[in-house]
Amino acid sequence: MSSPDLGKMLEQAQRMQERMASLQEELALRRYEATSGGGMASAVVTGQLRVLELRIEPGLIQDGDAAMIQDLAAAAVNAALEKAQQGVQNELAQLQQSMGLPGVPGMGGGGR
């Protein structure tokens, strides 16, 4: 490999690293929401897969059905996390495409 090719690869790697850092910052601010039980429970998470909010319908709490509350809360959180993971995969795939990189397994490209 000639040195101009190596220099170009290093430059591309640096650009990729900068874009990844920027994307991570953006994803930390992005919110994904999902509900369960017809809206009786809802969860909001970030693109970094952190739970920000968990809301339970007050009437459900008054009924005192702890098992149902737990099930609905878990379902809402899992659905929100799934939305966030899909969003992150889509963003990574777009980043790879913009950099002219082939799909990398586990990075949201076509390698899954």
Phi and psi in radians as a Rosetta constraint file:
Dihedral C 1 N 2 CA 2 C 2 CIRCULARHARMONIC -1.395 0.35
Dihedral N 2 CA 2 C 2 N 3 CIRCULARHARMONIC 2.787 0.35
Dihedral C 2 N 3 CA 3 C 3 CIRCULARHARMONIC -1.128 0.35
Dihedral N 3 CA 3 C 3 N 4 CIRCULARHARMONIC -0.585 0.35
Dihedral C 3 N 4 CA 4 C 4 CIRCULARHARMONIC -1.076 0.35
Dihedral N 4 CA 4 C 4 N 5 CIRCULARHARMONIC -0.634 0.35
Dihedral C 4 N 5 CA 5 C 5 CIRCULARHARMONIC -1.151 0.35
Dihedral N 5 CA 5 C 5 N 6 CIRCULARHARMONIC -0.709 0.35
Dihedral C 5 N 6 CA 6 C 6 CIRCULARHARMONIC -1.129 0.35
Dihedral N 6 CA 6 C 6 N 7 CIRCULARHARMONIC -0.746 0.35
Dihedral C 6 N 7 CA 7 C 7 CIRCULARHARMONIC -1.088 0.35
Dihedral N 7 CA 7 C 7 N 8 CIRCULARHARMONIC -0.712 0.35
Dihedral C 7 N 8 CA 8 C 8 CIRCULARHARMONIC -1.148 0.35
Dihedral N 8 CA 8 C 8 N 9 CIRCULARHARMONIC -0.693 0.35
Dihedral C 8 N 9 CA 9 C 9 CIRCULARHARMONIC -1.135 0.35
Dihedral N 9 CA 9 C 9 N 10 CIRCULARHARMONIC -0.735 0.35
Dihedral C 9 N 10 CA 10 C 10 CIRCULARHARMONIC -1.124 0.35
Dihedral N 10 CA 10 C 10 N 11 CIRCULARHARMONIC -0.701 0.35
Dihedral C 10 N 11 CA 11 C 11 CIRCULARHARMONIC -1.107 0.35
Dihedral N 11 CA 11 C 11 N 12 CIRCULARHARMONIC -0.746 0.35
Dihedral C 11 N 12 CA 12 C 12 CIRCULARHARMONIC -1.142 0.35
Dihedral N 12 CA 12 C 12 N 13 CIRCULARHARMONIC -0.702 0.35
Dihedral C 12 N 13 CA 13 C 13 CIRCULARHARMONIC -1.104 0.35
Dihedral N 13 CA 13 C 13 N 14 CIRCULARHARMONIC -0.698 0.35
Dihedral C 13 N 14 CA 14 C 14 CIRCULARHARMONIC -1.138 0.35
Dihedral N 14 CA 14 C 14 N 15 CIRCULARHARMONIC -0.756 0.35
Dihedral C 14 N 15 CA 15 C 15 CIRCULARHARMONIC -1.071 0.35
Dihedral N 15 CA 15 C 15 N 16 CIRCULARHARMONIC -0.721 0.35
Dihedral C 15 N 16 CA 16 C 16 CIRCULARHARMONIC -1.101 0.35
Dihedral N 16 CA 16 C 16 N 17 CIRCULARHARMONIC -0.755 0.35
Dihedral C 16 N 17 CA 17 C 17 CIRCULARHARMONIC -1.089 0.35
Dihedral N 17 CA 17 C 17 N 18 CIRCULARHARMONIC -0.731 0.35
Dihedral C 17 N 18 CA 18 C 18 CIRCULARHARMONIC -1.131 0.35
Dihedral N 18 CA 18 C 18 N 19 CIRCULARHARMONIC -0.748 0.35
Dihedral C 18 N 19 CA 19 C 19 CIRCULARHARMONIC -1.169 0.35
Dihedral N 19 CA 19 C 19 N 20 CIRCULARHARMONIC -0.647 0.35
Dihedral C 19 N 20 CA 20 C 20 CIRCULARHARMONIC -1.118 0.35
Dihedral N 20 CA 20 C 20 N 21 CIRCULARHARMONIC -0.743 0.35
Dihedral C 20 N 21 CA 21 C 21 CIRCULARHARMONIC -1.093 0.35
Dihedral N 21 CA 21 C 21 N 22 CIRCULARHARMONIC -0.739 0.35
Dihedral C 21 N 22 CA 22 C 22 CIRCULARHARMONIC -1.120 0.35
Dihedral N 22 CA 22 C 22 N 23 CIRCULARHARMONIC -0.738 0.35
Dihedral C 22 N 23 CA 23 C 23 CIRCULARHARMONIC -1.116 0.35
Dihedral N 23 CA 23 C 23 N 24 CIRCULARHARMONIC -0.706 0.35
Dihedral C 23 N 24 CA 24 C 24 CIRCULARHARMONIC -1.076 0.35
Dihedral N 24 CA 24 C 24 N 25 CIRCULARHARMONIC -0.707 0.35
Dihedral C 24 N 25 CA 25 C 25 CIRCULARHARMONIC -1.127 0.35
Dihedral N 25 CA 25 C 25 N 26 CIRCULARHARMONIC -0.742 0.35
Dihedral C 25 N 26 CA 26 C 26 CIRCULARHARMONIC -1.130 0.35
Dihedral N 26 CA 26 C 26 N 27 CIRCULARHARMONIC -0.750 0.35
Dihedral C 26 N 27 CA 27 C 27 CIRCULARHARMONIC -1.145 0.35
Dihedral N 27 CA 27 C 27 N 28 CIRCULARHARMONIC -0.527 0.35
Dihedral C 27 N 28 CA 28 C 28 CIRCULARHARMONIC -1.115 0.35
Dihedral N 28 CA 28 C 28 N 29 CIRCULARHARMONIC -0.463 0.35
Dihedral C 28 N 29 CA 29 C 29 CIRCULARHARMONIC -1.630 0.35
Dihedral N 29 CA 29 C 29 N 30 CIRCULARHARMONIC -0.313 0.35
Dihedral C 29 N 30 CA 30 C 30 CIRCULARHARMONIC -1.308 0.35
Dihedral N 30 CA 30 C 30 N 31 CIRCULARHARMONIC 2.435 0.35
Dihedral C 30 N 31 CA 31 C 31 CIRCULARHARMONIC -2.027 0.35
Dihedral N 31 CA 31 C 31 N 32 CIRCULARHARMONIC 2.437 0.35
Dihedral C 31 N 32 CA 32 C 32 CIRCULARHARMONIC -2.205 0.35
Dihedral N 32 CA 32 C 32 N 33 CIRCULARHARMONIC 2.296 0.35
Dihedral C 32 N 33 CA 33 C 33 CIRCULARHARMONIC -2.179 0.35
Dihedral N 33 CA 33 C 33 N 34 CIRCULARHARMONIC 2.539 0.35
Dihedral C 33 N 34 CA 34 C 34 CIRCULARHARMONIC -2.565 0.35
Dihedral N 34 CA 34 C 34 N 35 CIRCULARHARMONIC 2.734 0.35
Dihedral C 34 N 35 CA 35 C 35 CIRCULARHARMONIC -2.200 0.35
Dihedral N 35 CA 35 C 35 N 36 CIRCULARHARMONIC 2.900 0.35
Dihedral C 35 N 36 CA 36 C 36 CIRCULARHARMONIC -2.507 0.35
Dihedral N 36 CA 36 C 36 N 37 CIRCULARHARMONIC 2.869 0.35
Dihedral C 36 N 37 CA 37 C 37 CIRCULARHARMONIC 1.069 0.35
Dihedral N 37 CA 37 C 37 N 38 CIRCULARHARMONIC 0.648 0.35
Dihedral C 37 N 38 CA 38 C 38 CIRCULARHARMONIC 1.136 0.35
Dihedral N 38 CA 38 C 38 N 39 CIRCULARHARMONIC 0.513 0.35
Dihedral C 38 N 39 CA 39 C 39 CIRCULARHARMONIC 1.655 0.35
Dihedral N 39 CA 39 C 39 N 40 CIRCULARHARMONIC 0.081 0.35
Dihedral C 39 N 40 CA 40 C 40 CIRCULARHARMONIC -1.227 0.35
Dihedral N 40 CA 40 C 40 N 41 CIRCULARHARMONIC -0.408 0.35
Dihedral C 40 N 41 CA 41 C 41 CIRCULARHARMONIC -2.383 0.35
Dihedral N 41 CA 41 C 41 N 42 CIRCULARHARMONIC 2.485 0.35
Dihedral C 41 N 42 CA 42 C 42 CIRCULARHARMONIC -2.481 0.35
Dihedral N 42 CA 42 C 42 N 43 CIRCULARHARMONIC 2.652 0.35
Dihedral C 42 N 43 CA 43 C 43 CIRCULARHARMONIC -2.360 0.35
Dihedral N 43 CA 43 C 43 N 44 CIRCULARHARMONIC 2.541 0.35
Dihedral C 43 N 44 CA 44 C 44 CIRCULARHARMONIC -2.183 0.35
Dihedral N 44 CA 44 C 44 N 45 CIRCULARHARMONIC 2.248 0.35
Dihedral C 44 N 45 CA 45 C 45 CIRCULARHARMONIC -2.246 0.35
Dihedral N 45 CA 45 C 45 N 46 CIRCULARHARMONIC 2.880 0.35
Dihedral C 45 N 46 CA 46 C 46 CIRCULARHARMONIC -1.683 0.35
Dihedral N 46 CA 46 C 46 N 47 CIRCULARHARMONIC 3.000 0.35
Dihedral C 46 N 47 CA 47 C 47 CIRCULARHARMONIC -1.182 0.35
Dihedral N 47 CA 47 C 47 N 48 CIRCULARHARMONIC -0.201 0.35
Dihedral C 47 N 48 CA 48 C 48 CIRCULARHARMONIC -1.647 0.35
Dihedral N 48 CA 48 C 48 N 49 CIRCULARHARMONIC 0.224 0.35
Dihedral C 48 N 49 CA 49 C 49 CIRCULARHARMONIC 1.087 0.35
Dihedral N 49 CA 49 C 49 N 50 CIRCULARHARMONIC 0.700 0.35
Dihedral C 49 N 50 CA 50 C 50 CIRCULARHARMONIC -1.897 0.35
Dihedral N 50 CA 50 C 50 N 51 CIRCULARHARMONIC 2.333 0.35
Dihedral C 50 N 51 CA 51 C 51 CIRCULARHARMONIC -1.358 0.35
Dihedral N 51 CA 51 C 51 N 52 CIRCULARHARMONIC 2.177 0.35
Dihedral C 51 N 52 CA 52 C 52 CIRCULARHARMONIC -1.712 0.35
Dihedral N 52 CA 52 C 52 N 53 CIRCULARHARMONIC -0.716 0.35
Dihedral C 52 N 53 CA 53 C 53 CIRCULARHARMONIC -2.500 0.35
Dihedral N 53 CA 53 C 53 N 54 CIRCULARHARMONIC 2.600 0.35
Dihedral C 53 N 54 CA 54 C 54 CIRCULARHARMONIC -2.439 0.35
Dihedral N 54 CA 54 C 54 N 55 CIRCULARHARMONIC 2.038 0.35
Dihedral C 54 N 55 CA 55 C 55 CIRCULARHARMONIC -2.006 0.35
Dihedral N 55 CA 55 C 55 N 56 CIRCULARHARMONIC 2.380 0.35
Dihedral C 55 N 56 CA 56 C 56 CIRCULARHARMONIC -2.117 0.35
Dihedral N 56 CA 56 C 56 N 57 CIRCULARHARMONIC 2.315 0.35
Dihedral C 56 N 57 CA 57 C 57 CIRCULARHARMONIC -0.988 0.35
Dihedral N 57 CA 57 C 57 N 58 CIRCULARHARMONIC 2.211 0.35
Dihedral C 57 N 58 CA 58 C 58 CIRCULARHARMONIC -0.946 0.35
Dihedral N 58 CA 58 C 58 N 59 CIRCULARHARMONIC -0.647 0.35
Dihedral C 58 N 59 CA 59 C 59 CIRCULARHARMONIC -1.076 0.35
Dihedral N 59 CA 59 C 59 N 60 CIRCULARHARMONIC -0.578 0.35
Dihedral C 59 N 60 CA 60 C 60 CIRCULARHARMONIC -1.180 0.35
Dihedral N 60 CA 60 C 60 N 61 CIRCULARHARMONIC -0.657 0.35
Dihedral C 60 N 61 CA 61 C 61 CIRCULARHARMONIC -1.199 0.35
Dihedral N 61 CA 61 C 61 N 62 CIRCULARHARMONIC -0.706 0.35
Dihedral C 61 N 62 CA 62 C 62 CIRCULARHARMONIC -1.091 0.35
Dihedral N 62 CA 62 C 62 N 63 CIRCULARHARMONIC -0.601 0.35
Dihedral C 62 N 63 CA 63 C 63 CIRCULARHARMONIC -1.188 0.35
Dihedral N 63 CA 63 C 63 N 64 CIRCULARHARMONIC -0.437 0.35
Dihedral C 63 N 64 CA 64 C 64 CIRCULARHARMONIC 1.274 0.35
Dihedral N 64 CA 64 C 64 N 65 CIRCULARHARMONIC 0.369 0.35
Dihedral C 64 N 65 CA 65 C 65 CIRCULARHARMONIC -1.467 0.35
Dihedral N 65 CA 65 C 65 N 66 CIRCULARHARMONIC 1.515 0.35
Dihedral C 65 N 66 CA 66 C 66 CIRCULARHARMONIC -1.030 0.35
Dihedral N 66 CA 66 C 66 N 67 CIRCULARHARMONIC -0.722 0.35
Dihedral C 66 N 67 CA 67 C 67 CIRCULARHARMONIC -1.096 0.35
Dihedral N 67 CA 67 C 67 N 68 CIRCULARHARMONIC -0.719 0.35
Dihedral C 67 N 68 CA 68 C 68 CIRCULARHARMONIC -1.181 0.35
Dihedral N 68 CA 68 C 68 N 69 CIRCULARHARMONIC -0.727 0.35
Dihedral C 68 N 69 CA 69 C 69 CIRCULARHARMONIC -1.035 0.35
Dihedral N 69 CA 69 C 69 N 70 CIRCULARHARMONIC -0.794 0.35
Dihedral C 69 N 70 CA 70 C 70 CIRCULARHARMONIC -1.095 0.35
Dihedral N 70 CA 70 C 70 N 71 CIRCULARHARMONIC -0.772 0.35
Dihedral C 70 N 71 CA 71 C 71 CIRCULARHARMONIC -1.112 0.35
Dihedral N 71 CA 71 C 71 N 72 CIRCULARHARMONIC -0.792 0.35
Dihedral C 71 N 72 CA 72 C 72 CIRCULARHARMONIC -1.172 0.35
Dihedral N 72 CA 72 C 72 N 73 CIRCULARHARMONIC -0.690 0.35
Dihedral C 72 N 73 CA 73 C 73 CIRCULARHARMONIC -1.116 0.35
Dihedral N 73 CA 73 C 73 N 74 CIRCULARHARMONIC -0.800 0.35
Dihedral C 73 N 74 CA 74 C 74 CIRCULARHARMONIC -1.089 0.35
Dihedral N 74 CA 74 C 74 N 75 CIRCULARHARMONIC -0.736 0.35
Dihedral C 74 N 75 CA 75 C 75 CIRCULARHARMONIC -1.116 0.35
Dihedral N 75 CA 75 C 75 N 76 CIRCULARHARMONIC -0.732 0.35
Dihedral C 75 N 76 CA 76 C 76 CIRCULARHARMONIC -1.142 0.35
Dihedral N 76 CA 76 C 76 N 77 CIRCULARHARMONIC -0.780 0.35
Dihedral C 76 N 77 CA 77 C 77 CIRCULARHARMONIC -1.105 0.35
Dihedral N 77 CA 77 C 77 N 78 CIRCULARHARMONIC -0.800 0.35
Dihedral C 77 N 78 CA 78 C 78 CIRCULARHARMONIC -1.090 0.35
Dihedral N 78 CA 78 C 78 N 79 CIRCULARHARMONIC -0.704 0.35
Dihedral C 78 N 79 CA 79 C 79 CIRCULARHARMONIC -1.143 0.35
Dihedral N 79 CA 79 C 79 N 80 CIRCULARHARMONIC -0.712 0.35
Dihedral C 79 N 80 CA 80 C 80 CIRCULARHARMONIC -1.153 0.35
Dihedral N 80 CA 80 C 80 N 81 CIRCULARHARMONIC -0.715 0.35
Dihedral C 80 N 81 CA 81 C 81 CIRCULARHARMONIC -1.115 0.35
Dihedral N 81 CA 81 C 81 N 82 CIRCULARHARMONIC -0.669 0.35
Dihedral C 81 N 82 CA 82 C 82 CIRCULARHARMONIC -1.114 0.35
Dihedral N 82 CA 82 C 82 N 83 CIRCULARHARMONIC -0.732 0.35
Dihedral C 82 N 83 CA 83 C 83 CIRCULARHARMONIC -1.067 0.35
Dihedral N 83 CA 83 C 83 N 84 CIRCULARHARMONIC -0.762 0.35
Dihedral C 83 N 84 CA 84 C 84 CIRCULARHARMONIC -1.111 0.35
Dihedral N 84 CA 84 C 84 N 85 CIRCULARHARMONIC -0.781 0.35
Dihedral C 84 N 85 CA 85 C 85 CIRCULARHARMONIC -1.073 0.35
Dihedral N 85 CA 85 C 85 N 86 CIRCULARHARMONIC -0.731 0.35
Dihedral C 85 N 86 CA 86 C 86 CIRCULARHARMONIC -1.106 0.35
Dihedral N 86 CA 86 C 86 N 87 CIRCULARHARMONIC -0.730 0.35
Dihedral C 86 N 87 CA 87 C 87 CIRCULARHARMONIC -1.082 0.35
Dihedral N 87 CA 87 C 87 N 88 CIRCULARHARMONIC -0.750 0.35
Dihedral C 87 N 88 CA 88 C 88 CIRCULARHARMONIC -1.110 0.35
Dihedral N 88 CA 88 C 88 N 89 CIRCULARHARMONIC -0.774 0.35
Dihedral C 88 N 89 CA 89 C 89 CIRCULARHARMONIC -1.058 0.35
Dihedral N 89 CA 89 C 89 N 90 CIRCULARHARMONIC -0.718 0.35
Dihedral C 89 N 90 CA 90 C 90 CIRCULARHARMONIC -1.105 0.35
Dihedral N 90 CA 90 C 90 N 91 CIRCULARHARMONIC -0.748 0.35
Dihedral C 90 N 91 CA 91 C 91 CIRCULARHARMONIC -1.110 0.35
Dihedral N 91 CA 91 C 91 N 92 CIRCULARHARMONIC -0.741 0.35
Dihedral C 91 N 92 CA 92 C 92 CIRCULARHARMONIC -1.139 0.35
Dihedral N 92 CA 92 C 92 N 93 CIRCULARHARMONIC -0.681 0.35
Dihedral C 92 N 93 CA 93 C 93 CIRCULARHARMONIC -1.108 0.35
Dihedral N 93 CA 93 C 93 N 94 CIRCULARHARMONIC -0.726 0.35
Dihedral C 93 N 94 CA 94 C 94 CIRCULARHARMONIC -1.119 0.35
Dihedral N 94 CA 94 C 94 N 95 CIRCULARHARMONIC -0.708 0.35
Dihedral C 94 N 95 CA 95 C 95 CIRCULARHARMONIC -1.092 0.35
Dihedral N 95 CA 95 C 95 N 96 CIRCULARHARMONIC -0.802 0.35
Dihedral C 95 N 96 CA 96 C 96 CIRCULARHARMONIC -1.038 0.35
Dihedral N 96 CA 96 C 96 N 97 CIRCULARHARMONIC -0.775 0.35
Dihedral C 96 N 97 CA 97 C 97 CIRCULARHARMONIC -1.114 0.35
Dihedral N 97 CA 97 C 97 N 98 CIRCULARHARMONIC -0.741 0.35
Dihedral C 97 N 98 CA 98 C 98 CIRCULARHARMONIC -1.150 0.35
Dihedral N 98 CA 98 C 98 N 99 CIRCULARHARMONIC -0.452 0.35
Dihedral C 98 N 99 CA 99 C 99 CIRCULARHARMONIC -1.580 0.35
Dihedral N 99 CA 99 C 99 N 100 CIRCULARHARMONIC -0.048 0.35
Dihedral C 99 N 100 CA 100 C 100 CIRCULARHARMONIC 1.292 0.35
Dihedral N 100 CA 100 C 100 N 101 CIRCULARHARMONIC 0.474 0.35
Dihedral C 100 N 101 CA 101 C 101 CIRCULARHARMONIC -1.708 0.35
Dihedral N 101 CA 101 C 101 N 102 CIRCULARHARMONIC 2.537 0.35
Dihedral C 101 N 102 CA 102 C 102 CIRCULARHARMONIC -1.249 0.35
Dihedral N 102 CA 102 C 102 N 103 CIRCULARHARMONIC 2.866 0.35
Dihedral C 102 N 103 CA 103 C 103 CIRCULARHARMONIC -1.047 0.35
Dihedral N 103 CA 103 C 103 N 104 CIRCULARHARMONIC 2.301 0.35
Dihedral C 103 N 104 CA 104 C 104 CIRCULARHARMONIC -1.924 0.35
Dihedral N 104 CA 104 C 104 N 105 CIRCULARHARMONIC 2.206 0.35
Dihedral C 104 N 105 CA 105 C 105 CIRCULARHARMONIC -0.947 0.35
Dihedral N 105 CA 105 C 105 N 106 CIRCULARHARMONIC 2.341 0.35
Dihedral C 105 N 106 CA 106 C 106 CIRCULARHARMONIC 1.422 0.35
Dihedral N 106 CA 106 C 106 N 107 CIRCULARHARMONIC 0.003 0.35
Dihedral C 106 N 107 CA 107 C 107 CIRCULARHARMONIC -1.991 0.35
Dihedral N 107 CA 107 C 107 N 108 CIRCULARHARMONIC 0.263 0.35
Dihedral C 107 N 108 CA 108 C 108 CIRCULARHARMONIC 1.537 0.35
Dihedral N 108 CA 108 C 108 N 109 CIRCULARHARMONIC 0.014 0.35
Dihedral C 108 N 109 CA 109 C 109 CIRCULARHARMONIC -1.532 0.35
Dihedral N 109 CA 109 C 109 N 110 CIRCULARHARMONIC -2.676 0.35
Dihedral C 109 N 110 CA 110 C 110 CIRCULARHARMONIC -1.575 0.35
Dihedral N 110 CA 110 C 110 N 111 CIRCULARHARMONIC 0.292 0.35
Dihedral C 110 N 111 CA 111 C 111 CIRCULARHARMONIC -1.617 0.35
Dihedral N 111 CA 111 C 111 N 112 CIRCULARHARMONIC 0.247 0.35
